[in-house]
Amino acid sequence: MWLTIIIPLYHDDKKLQRLLQQLKTWQLAQVAVIIVDGQQRPRPQWLPATYTYLTCSQPNRGRQLRLGAAQATTAKLLFLHSDSYFPQGSPLQLLQQTKVPVGFFTLQFDVATSFFQRLARQSNWRARRRKLIFGDQAFFVTRTAYDQSGGFPDQPLMEDFAFSRQLAKYYPFHQFTQPIQTSARKYQVGGPYRTLIKMQCIQLLYLLGCSPHWLRQLYYRKG
């Protein structure tokens, strides 16, 4: 085994099943897949038997990612959201050949309006220039880089922000030109501009020292 794909899950079975359909087309003979669920329940019957399935007692994405990484034994790790999709197919050959310690994919949204195209460009610029990778761009790290940076923090929100800041102390970030597509659902449900402003405010509050647990309540608050 040379790579472990770690996927956090919470009430998003349909999106995960679409991703797993794509994974079936990849050459996974030397790749481990770990699903970490944010709820306690029996293992879903539709999960392939070769995939490891872990559960947490409550939704906490940082803890889920950390738990998955603790189970991994490979030299390379790929942290992937359940609503992700690779429109150009498998990135495994790229990841097997690359020598970079930290990388992310070029973000696209599954809705091709000017708002989402602009948002994707801004997200890619932020990751490349400010060294802030968010989970929908997928985190690729070597085991050495993961361990040296301390890994994902045990927190339910902004775990990717915090992990990026730690990684940036030690390593350069590389943008893979291969695109990764993510769902625009949260923007469509909450309103594109309203959701964007809300997320920017949450980032600012986090930098000002607000608790990630309180910020998660704010993030998921309706209205």
PyMOL commands that set and color helices and strands:
alter all, ss='L'
color gray80, all
select helices_A, chain A and resi 13-23+61-71+92-97+114-129+135-137+143-149+159-167+185-190+192-207+212-219
alter helices_A, ss='H'
color red, helices_A
select strands_A, chain A and resi 3-9+31-37+52-55+76-79+102-109+139-142+174-182
alter strands_A, ss='S'
color yellow, strands_A
deselect
rebuild
show_as cartoon
